[in-house]
Amino acid sequence: MKNLGNLLLAGFIMLLIFDSRIYDDIMGIVIRVIHFLLLFYLVWILLHDYLKAFKKKMGEKFGLQIKVLKRKLFKIKH
């Protein structure tokens, strides 16, 4: 993997030196993809925190009732 990274880096440097137009096109695509990945990551972080808080809230609201029902069912079985 390290060798592949070095080859890509060397290729980008060669493109920059010899043919700037292709290099600009490739870097434009790479930058656009990176922007989408960063947006996806930010949305993921926000949703993760929101869903974690929502799960905790629902657990506090309904969790005790479910535990009581489980205990009653366990006592009925035994």
Phi and psi in radians as a Rosetta constraint file:
Dihedral C 1 N 2 CA 2 C 2 CIRCULARHARMONIC -1.129 0.35
Dihedral N 2 CA 2 C 2 N 3 CIRCULARHARMONIC -0.693 0.35
Dihedral C 2 N 3 CA 3 C 3 CIRCULARHARMONIC -1.148 0.35
Dihedral N 3 CA 3 C 3 N 4 CIRCULARHARMONIC -0.685 0.35
Dihedral C 3 N 4 CA 4 C 4 CIRCULARHARMONIC -1.113 0.35
Dihedral N 4 CA 4 C 4 N 5 CIRCULARHARMONIC -0.732 0.35
Dihedral C 4 N 5 CA 5 C 5 CIRCULARHARMONIC -1.080 0.35
Dihedral N 5 CA 5 C 5 N 6 CIRCULARHARMONIC -0.725 0.35
Dihedral C 5 N 6 CA 6 C 6 CIRCULARHARMONIC -1.131 0.35
Dihedral N 6 CA 6 C 6 N 7 CIRCULARHARMONIC -0.695 0.35
Dihedral C 6 N 7 CA 7 C 7 CIRCULARHARMONIC -1.143 0.35
Dihedral N 7 CA 7 C 7 N 8 CIRCULARHARMONIC -0.734 0.35
Dihedral C 7 N 8 CA 8 C 8 CIRCULARHARMONIC -1.096 0.35
Dihedral N 8 CA 8 C 8 N 9 CIRCULARHARMONIC -0.754 0.35
Dihedral C 8 N 9 CA 9 C 9 CIRCULARHARMONIC -1.091 0.35
Dihedral N 9 CA 9 C 9 N 10 CIRCULARHARMONIC -0.762 0.35
Dihedral C 9 N 10 CA 10 C 10 CIRCULARHARMONIC -1.124 0.35
Dihedral N 10 CA 10 C 10 N 11 CIRCULARHARMONIC -0.671 0.35
Dihedral C 10 N 11 CA 11 C 11 CIRCULARHARMONIC -1.110 0.35
Dihedral N 11 CA 11 C 11 N 12 CIRCULARHARMONIC -0.732 0.35
Dihedral C 11 N 12 CA 12 C 12 CIRCULARHARMONIC -1.127 0.35
Dihedral N 12 CA 12 C 12 N 13 CIRCULARHARMONIC -0.675 0.35
Dihedral C 12 N 13 CA 13 C 13 CIRCULARHARMONIC -1.157 0.35
Dihedral N 13 CA 13 C 13 N 14 CIRCULARHARMONIC -0.712 0.35
Dihedral C 13 N 14 CA 14 C 14 CIRCULARHARMONIC -1.115 0.35
Dihedral N 14 CA 14 C 14 N 15 CIRCULARHARMONIC -0.740 0.35
Dihedral C 14 N 15 CA 15 C 15 CIRCULARHARMONIC -1.108 0.35
Dihedral N 15 CA 15 C 15 N 16 CIRCULARHARMONIC -0.691 0.35
Dihedral C 15 N 16 CA 16 C 16 CIRCULARHARMONIC -1.095 0.35
Dihedral N 16 CA 16 C 16 N 17 CIRCULARHARMONIC -0.722 0.35
Dihedral C 16 N 17 CA 17 C 17 CIRCULARHARMONIC -1.272 0.35
Dihedral N 17 CA 17 C 17 N 18 CIRCULARHARMONIC -0.817 0.35
Dihedral C 17 N 18 CA 18 C 18 CIRCULARHARMONIC -1.612 0.35
Dihedral N 18 CA 18 C 18 N 19 CIRCULARHARMONIC -0.713 0.35
Dihedral C 18 N 19 CA 19 C 19 CIRCULARHARMONIC -2.403 0.35
Dihedral N 19 CA 19 C 19 N 20 CIRCULARHARMONIC 1.616 0.35
Dihedral C 19 N 20 CA 20 C 20 CIRCULARHARMONIC -1.172 0.35
Dihedral N 20 CA 20 C 20 N 21 CIRCULARHARMONIC -0.503 0.35
Dihedral C 20 N 21 CA 21 C 21 CIRCULARHARMONIC -1.157 0.35
Dihedral N 21 CA 21 C 21 N 22 CIRCULARHARMONIC -0.800 0.35
Dihedral C 21 N 22 CA 22 C 22 CIRCULARHARMONIC -1.134 0.35
Dihedral N 22 CA 22 C 22 N 23 CIRCULARHARMONIC -0.732 0.35
Dihedral C 22 N 23 CA 23 C 23 CIRCULARHARMONIC -1.039 0.35
Dihedral N 23 CA 23 C 23 N 24 CIRCULARHARMONIC -0.770 0.35
Dihedral C 23 N 24 CA 24 C 24 CIRCULARHARMONIC -1.100 0.35
Dihedral N 24 CA 24 C 24 N 25 CIRCULARHARMONIC -0.706 0.35
Dihedral C 24 N 25 CA 25 C 25 CIRCULARHARMONIC -1.108 0.35
Dihedral N 25 CA 25 C 25 N 26 CIRCULARHARMONIC -0.800 0.35
Dihedral C 25 N 26 CA 26 C 26 CIRCULARHARMONIC -1.127 0.35
Dihedral N 26 CA 26 C 26 N 27 CIRCULARHARMONIC -0.764 0.35
Dihedral C 26 N 27 CA 27 C 27 CIRCULARHARMONIC -1.174 0.35
Dihedral N 27 CA 27 C 27 N 28 CIRCULARHARMONIC -0.576 0.35
Dihedral C 27 N 28 CA 28 C 28 CIRCULARHARMONIC -1.083 0.35
Dihedral N 28 CA 28 C 28 N 29 CIRCULARHARMONIC -0.754 0.35
Dihedral C 28 N 29 CA 29 C 29 CIRCULARHARMONIC -1.142 0.35
Dihedral N 29 CA 29 C 29 N 30 CIRCULARHARMONIC -0.786 0.35
Dihedral C 29 N 30 CA 30 C 30 CIRCULARHARMONIC -1.071 0.35
Dihedral N 30 CA 30 C 30 N 31 CIRCULARHARMONIC -0.761 0.35
Dihedral C 30 N 31 CA 31 C 31 CIRCULARHARMONIC -1.148 0.35
Dihedral N 31 CA 31 C 31 N 32 CIRCULARHARMONIC -0.695 0.35
Dihedral C 31 N 32 CA 32 C 32 CIRCULARHARMONIC -1.101 0.35
Dihedral N 32 CA 32 C 32 N 33 CIRCULARHARMONIC -0.734 0.35
Dihedral C 32 N 33 CA 33 C 33 CIRCULARHARMONIC -1.133 0.35
Dihedral N 33 CA 33 C 33 N 34 CIRCULARHARMONIC -0.724 0.35
Dihedral C 33 N 34 CA 34 C 34 CIRCULARHARMONIC -1.096 0.35
Dihedral N 34 CA 34 C 34 N 35 CIRCULARHARMONIC -0.686 0.35
Dihedral C 34 N 35 CA 35 C 35 CIRCULARHARMONIC -1.084 0.35
Dihedral N 35 CA 35 C 35 N 36 CIRCULARHARMONIC -0.765 0.35
Dihedral C 35 N 36 CA 36 C 36 CIRCULARHARMONIC -1.135 0.35
Dihedral N 36 CA 36 C 36 N 37 CIRCULARHARMONIC -0.670 0.35
Dihedral C 36 N 37 CA 37 C 37 CIRCULARHARMONIC -1.146 0.35
Dihedral N 37 CA 37 C 37 N 38 CIRCULARHARMONIC -0.685 0.35
Dihedral C 37 N 38 CA 38 C 38 CIRCULARHARMONIC -1.146 0.35
Dihedral N 38 CA 38 C 38 N 39 CIRCULARHARMONIC -0.725 0.35
Dihedral C 38 N 39 CA 39 C 39 CIRCULARHARMONIC -1.093 0.35
Dihedral N 39 CA 39 C 39 N 40 CIRCULARHARMONIC -0.758 0.35
Dihedral C 39 N 40 CA 40 C 40 CIRCULARHARMONIC -1.058 0.35
Dihedral N 40 CA 40 C 40 N 41 CIRCULARHARMONIC -0.726 0.35
Dihedral C 40 N 41 CA 41 C 41 CIRCULARHARMONIC -1.125 0.35
Dihedral N 41 CA 41 C 41 N 42 CIRCULARHARMONIC -0.744 0.35
Dihedral C 41 N 42 CA 42 C 42 CIRCULARHARMONIC -1.125 0.35
Dihedral N 42 CA 42 C 42 N 43 CIRCULARHARMONIC -0.750 0.35
Dihedral C 42 N 43 CA 43 C 43 CIRCULARHARMONIC -1.110 0.35
Dihedral N 43 CA 43 C 43 N 44 CIRCULARHARMONIC -0.699 0.35
Dihedral C 43 N 44 CA 44 C 44 CIRCULARHARMONIC -1.051 0.35
Dihedral N 44 CA 44 C 44 N 45 CIRCULARHARMONIC -0.800 0.35
Dihedral C 44 N 45 CA 45 C 45 CIRCULARHARMONIC -1.095 0.35
Dihedral N 45 CA 45 C 45 N 46 CIRCULARHARMONIC -0.813 0.35
Dihedral C 45 N 46 CA 46 C 46 CIRCULARHARMONIC -1.109 0.35
Dihedral N 46 CA 46 C 46 N 47 CIRCULARHARMONIC -0.785 0.35
Dihedral C 46 N 47 CA 47 C 47 CIRCULARHARMONIC -1.152 0.35
Dihedral N 47 CA 47 C 47 N 48 CIRCULARHARMONIC -0.660 0.35
Dihedral C 47 N 48 CA 48 C 48 CIRCULARHARMONIC -1.071 0.35
Dihedral N 48 CA 48 C 48 N 49 CIRCULARHARMONIC -0.817 0.35
Dihedral C 48 N 49 CA 49 C 49 CIRCULARHARMONIC -1.129 0.35
Dihedral N 49 CA 49 C 49 N 50 CIRCULARHARMONIC -0.732 0.35
Dihedral C 49 N 50 CA 50 C 50 CIRCULARHARMONIC -1.128 0.35
Dihedral N 50 CA 50 C 50 N 51 CIRCULARHARMONIC -0.792 0.35
Dihedral C 50 N 51 CA 51 C 51 CIRCULARHARMONIC -1.190 0.35
Dihedral N 51 CA 51 C 51 N 52 CIRCULARHARMONIC -0.578 0.35
Dihedral C 51 N 52 CA 52 C 52 CIRCULARHARMONIC -1.144 0.35
Dihedral N 52 CA 52 C 52 N 53 CIRCULARHARMONIC -0.774 0.35
Dihedral C 52 N 53 CA 53 C 53 CIRCULARHARMONIC -1.166 0.35
Dihedral N 53 CA 53 C 53 N 54 CIRCULARHARMONIC -0.673 0.35
Dihedral C 53 N 54 CA 54 C 54 CIRCULARHARMONIC -1.126 0.35
Dihedral N 54 CA 54 C 54 N 55 CIRCULARHARMONIC -0.725 0.35
Dihedral C 54 N 55 CA 55 C 55 CIRCULARHARMONIC -1.107 0.35
Dihedral N 55 CA 55 C 55 N 56 CIRCULARHARMONIC -0.724 0.35
Dihedral C 55 N 56 CA 56 C 56 CIRCULARHARMONIC -1.130 0.35
Dihedral N 56 CA 56 C 56 N 57 CIRCULARHARMONIC -0.743 0.35
Dihedral C 56 N 57 CA 57 C 57 CIRCULARHARMONIC -1.097 0.35
Dihedral N 57 CA 57 C 57 N 58 CIRCULARHARMONIC -0.761 0.35
Dihedral C 57 N 58 CA 58 C 58 CIRCULARHARMONIC -1.191 0.35
Dihedral N 58 CA 58 C 58 N 59 CIRCULARHARMONIC -0.600 0.35
Dihedral C 58 N 59 CA 59 C 59 CIRCULARHARMONIC -1.130 0.35
Dihedral N 59 CA 59 C 59 N 60 CIRCULARHARMONIC -0.697 0.35
Dihedral C 59 N 60 CA 60 C 60 CIRCULARHARMONIC -1.209 0.35
Dihedral N 60 CA 60 C 60 N 61 CIRCULARHARMONIC -0.607 0.35
Dihedral C 60 N 61 CA 61 C 61 CIRCULARHARMONIC -1.359 0.35
Dihedral N 61 CA 61 C 61 N 62 CIRCULARHARMONIC -0.790 0.35
Dihedral C 61 N 62 CA 62 C 62 CIRCULARHARMONIC -1.964 0.35
Dihedral N 62 CA 62 C 62 N 63 CIRCULARHARMONIC -0.199 0.35
Dihedral C 62 N 63 CA 63 C 63 CIRCULARHARMONIC -1.101 0.35
Dihedral N 63 CA 63 C 63 N 64 CIRCULARHARMONIC -0.711 0.35
Dihedral C 63 N 64 CA 64 C 64 CIRCULARHARMONIC -1.156 0.35
Dihedral N 64 CA 64 C 64 N 65 CIRCULARHARMONIC -0.664 0.35
Dihedral C 64 N 65 CA 65 C 65 CIRCULARHARMONIC -1.149 0.35
Dihedral N 65 CA 65 C 65 N 66 CIRCULARHARMONIC -0.678 0.35
Dihedral C 65 N 66 CA 66 C 66 CIRCULARHARMONIC -1.159 0.35
Dihedral N 66 CA 66 C 66 N 67 CIRCULARHARMONIC -0.697 0.35
Dihedral C 66 N 67 CA 67 C 67 CIRCULARHARMONIC -1.108 0.35
Dihedral N 67 CA 67 C 67 N 68 CIRCULARHARMONIC -0.711 0.35
Dihedral C 67 N 68 CA 68 C 68 CIRCULARHARMONIC -1.122 0.35
Dihedral N 68 CA 68 C 68 N 69 CIRCULARHARMONIC -0.748 0.35
Dihedral C 68 N 69 CA 69 C 69 CIRCULARHARMONIC -1.104 0.35
Dihedral N 69 CA 69 C 69 N 70 CIRCULARHARMONIC -0.704 0.35
Dihedral C 69 N 70 CA 70 C 70 CIRCULARHARMONIC -1.109 0.35
Dihedral N 70 CA 70 C 70 N 71 CIRCULARHARMONIC -0.718 0.35
Dihedral C 70 N 71 CA 71 C 71 CIRCULARHARMONIC -1.106 0.35
Dihedral N 71 CA 71 C 71 N 72 CIRCULARHARMONIC -0.751 0.35
Dihedral C 71 N 72 CA 72 C 72 CIRCULARHARMONIC -1.096 0.35
Dihedral N 72 CA 72 C 72 N 73 CIRCULARHARMONIC -0.765 0.35
Dihedral C 72 N 73 CA 73 C 73 CIRCULARHARMONIC -1.115 0.35
Dihedral N 73 CA 73 C 73 N 74 CIRCULARHARMONIC -0.669 0.35
Dihedral C 73 N 74 CA 74 C 74 CIRCULARHARMONIC -1.130 0.35
Dihedral N 74 CA 74 C 74 N 75 CIRCULARHARMONIC -0.720 0.35
Dihedral C 74 N 75 CA 75 C 75 CIRCULARHARMONIC -1.171 0.35
Dihedral N 75 CA 75 C 75 N 76 CIRCULARHARMONIC -0.641 0.35
Dihedral C 75 N 76 CA 76 C 76 CIRCULARHARMONIC -1.174 0.35
Dihedral N 76 CA 76 C 76 N 77 CIRCULARHARMONIC -0.697 0.35
Dihedral C 76 N 77 CA 77 C 77 CIRCULARHARMONIC -1.133 0.35
Dihedral N 77 CA 77 C 77 N 78 CIRCULARHARMONIC -0.616 0.35
